[in-house]
Amino acid sequence: MTLPLFHGTPLQEAFAALRRDLIHEDGPRISTMRNYRFAIVQYEPADEFRLRSEVRQLSSDLVANGWVVVSISLQKLLLDRVRAQGDDWITRVEEMERRMAAMAPERGLNYLKSKLAPLVEGQEGIAADCARVIRAHAERNPDAVDRTVALIGRAGSLYPFFRSSALLRHLDGQTRHVPVVLLYPGERRGPTGLSFMGVLEPDNDYRPRIYP
């Protein structure tokens, strides 16, 4: 048997497998459950820029095969929510965070968490923003749902204010069956465990397939 001359990196292998499972002759195969079309691509946080290159290539391949790619930036959604609070709110939070951090860095961070977490957590948090984007696209293009994929990235911007495992739980049932892939910066811990940014305690509450 001839062995391949080149083995890709784990990130390249993850995207190659995801590409095969999406562009499948029988339809997307990222999940064995018709009503739960979610997957996670886990990558090392240090590989963020390599990840973006793989995402661009995957998107080009999908479009060439007649797919529509809905790209969602969690960083943009977070900033949109912060800006929606108004300039006065932002100024007050910034000033208080600086005062608290001057006393002790962890106090400043904990204060910031207390102000940002309510904006992003829960069913009506940032998951609701993702769901609205996906549903709006599905409603505008009902005939393309089976050839549409939503790629949710820039999850690192939510650290340490939000555990991204909760995002997919809140999206369940809210996406009009559009396949959703979460790009997850962190470490794999066991068969189903993921540590967000490689720092938080592993969360084993993951139903989706994890690539690679």
Secondary structure, 3 states (H helix, E strand, C coil): CCCCCCCCCHHHHHHHHHHHHHCCCCCCCCCCCCCCCEEEEEECHHHHHHHHHHHHHHHHHHHHCCCEEEEEEHHHHHHHHHHCCCHHHHHHHHHHHHHHHHHCHHHHHHHHHHHHHHHHCCCCCHHHHHHHHHHHHHHHCHHHHHHEEEEEECHHHHCCCCCHHHHHHHHCCCCCCCCEEEEEEEEEECCCEEEECCCCCCECCCCCEEEC
